[in-house]
Amino acid sequence: MKTLTTSSLQKKKQSETLSGYLFLAPILILMGLFVFYGLIYVVRLSFFKWNGFMPETMEFRGLKNYRILFSDPVTIKALINVFIFIIFTVTIQMFLGLLIALLLRPHLLGSRFFRAIFYIPVTLSTVVIARTFMGLYEPYFGLLNTFLKAIGQENLTRTWLGDPNTALWCIIAANIFQWTGAQMVYYIAGLTTIPEEIFEASQIDGAGFWKTLGSVIWPNLWPTHTTVIILGMVGGIKTFDIVWLLTQGGPGNATQFPATLLYQAVAKNSQAGYGASISVVMIAISVLLSALQLNFNKKRQEG
Amino acid sequence: MKTTSKIILASMLIFCLMTFSVMASGSQEEATDSGSKKIVLTWWTWSLPTVEDFVVIKKGFEEKYPNIELQTSVNQMDDYRTKLQAEFSSGAGPDIIGMQPGSLLTQYNPFLMNLEGPAGDTLSKLVPAVVADAKKRSGGDSIKLAPLGSAATMFVYYNATYFEQAGITKLPTDLESMKEVIAKLKATFPDKLPLTIGLKDSWFNGDVFSMFANMVEPGITEKADNGEIKWNDPKFVKAMEILKSLVDEGIIEKEALGVSVYEDSIGMWADGKAVMHINGGWAVGMLSNPVNVNAEGKPYADRRGGRATDNDVFGAFPVPNFAGGEPVVLGGIDMGLSLNKNLEKDPAKLDAALKLLDYMLVGDGRTYQTGKPGAGLIPSLQGASLNKSIYQDKASSDGVDAIVNATNNNMAGPRGVSNPAVFTQMGIVVQNVVAGNDIQAELDSLQLVSEK
């Protein structure tokens, strides 16, 4: 009787496993077709010289695309730019998002209204955001320079998007404006997971705002921090639209990002193989950064 | 039993999904096949003809040829390149392709039909020099684009009303006279910009590079493109030094690096915030007074919303040669129509496409495009000129003549180069030189790109 039960349990388990895989099959097939096949194809393509049109003209060139890529100072510039972009956008958006989320905790009057206001930039097209900021940064009659002139600070006026020293920071500012609302939403959700009793207990213990933030809120929000950081890093590596709309990677190559280099290589210069090598590097960086962050979070939780 | 049912259910679900998707795609093809007996021609382009132009062109063409349906798509240039690449790399592509000589034609040349024989009748009615240019641009042994119209760069578009108020009676023709004009404008209008140029746009800066290079030696960019001279040759150094000197003299301001050609530069000029701005000859419609409107009531002069100068008069002249001598303009065929090589497999469709070429280059279609008021392309048809009905005052009429004359008779060389990566880098060099970088190092990087 006991043997029979074990056997039927095993059969049941096998059947459940099989049905699980069958349910997974459609999405696995689609992902295999559109994600993994594409990924493998791009990796393979990165070892070829190709103009992106006629497959018969593909010419195997081994690691040459990668050698050209890493010996090009513009690539290094693009990588530095993207890391600066990630560090500043992710950090500032995190702190601003958390700050706004804390200020707009549900019991405050008008918090829903202000949540909606802060979330509006997230819902807008990047084109709209870029056009708005172009008006802000326009060198002759733009809002920023006009304001600086109006308050007697003409020496601070700049060709914001045309100056290699300021263009990247202008892009960072526009990105922070657009996406801080999204981080706010993550933190509002994260804050709901912290029991109200903990806040009350910290108040009874006499903890002020900063003490509560540092000792109660911040540590309890680590899963949210992880999500925000990973999404920010992966999104940062892929950043293209706001850069292209505001500066097209210029002036010169001052605001090149890996994605703008990729676009230039493939869409403008017909260097599909070289472009593929840029893609592979971008994927590798995304995976590496995400793994590092997950590992850090895991160790933190274990510790 | 319950588990077995789940397995069966899941299997059926997958089967149904697959069957449905196959049936759906099959039925779609069927509908397309059986839904229309007309020959459908797809025509993709960038910027020109505009969506509004296509409404008129499509109506006229389909009335003349009721068995042909025209499906059109107008795109921004960057999107256009991306779409074409995706289509042609999959072996498809539109039937009619809006084509630009230079990198675009070089890229798609293998996918295009030789028009020399099939469209011979139509081509024989065009200006022979323009047809010869089309052949040269196609590689010399075939004609891959039927020239719709020509255009040239660069011209200074100026506000003649402000010139008059500043007491400027003579148009600048060299560096010294340009400096005098700018000094007078600065004195008369301290709050206005004397001259704007949009150096933020990569598509524009390659042309700016070519303009300065050809001031030093006409035809030099074509030579470098053919490998006869290096891109870091002392002549190119001299050209970039001239550009740098204009920045140092304050004729071109560093702020221009933050200015885009259309959104900012034209906007400021049309708003009366700037007196002159530099653009290609294709913007000639801007010289028209906004009282001149098309059938939809829109002014031919697309002044980007800037209406402060509606009562002013505008004119144009070629950018003076800052290296000395006559102004140099670059260009030739600005836009042509090419036919997808795949049409050779479908005689009925090919016949329809050739009818369209004839309609657009020498037939009624031309009056809706290069022959319409406000057109920026100089027509390729023998004996045809721009429609001047909307340029009623002397300054704008003279401006049109200056652009047409320079485009037809004073061409120093072609716009653009065959290698798109080089053209992109030429624009980057311009930006970096204006920003103050080392000229020789910038040109060395350009030479390196050409060798990659």
Interface residues (C-beta under 8 A of the other chain):
Chain A: K12 S15 E16 L18 S19 L22 F23 A25 P26 N51 G52 F53 M54 I68 M134 Y137 E138 P139 Y140 F141 T159 W160 L161 G162 D163 P164 T247 Q248 G249 G250 P251 G252 N253 Q264 V266 A267 K268 N269 S270 Q271
Chain B: T3 T4 K6 I7 A10 S11 L13 I14 L17 D78 R81 T82 Q85 F88 S89 Q107 P110 F111 L193 T196 L199 K200 D201 S202 K254 E255 A256 L257 G258 V259 S260 E263 D264 M268 K273 P420 A421 T424 I428 Q431 N432 V434 A435 N437 K452
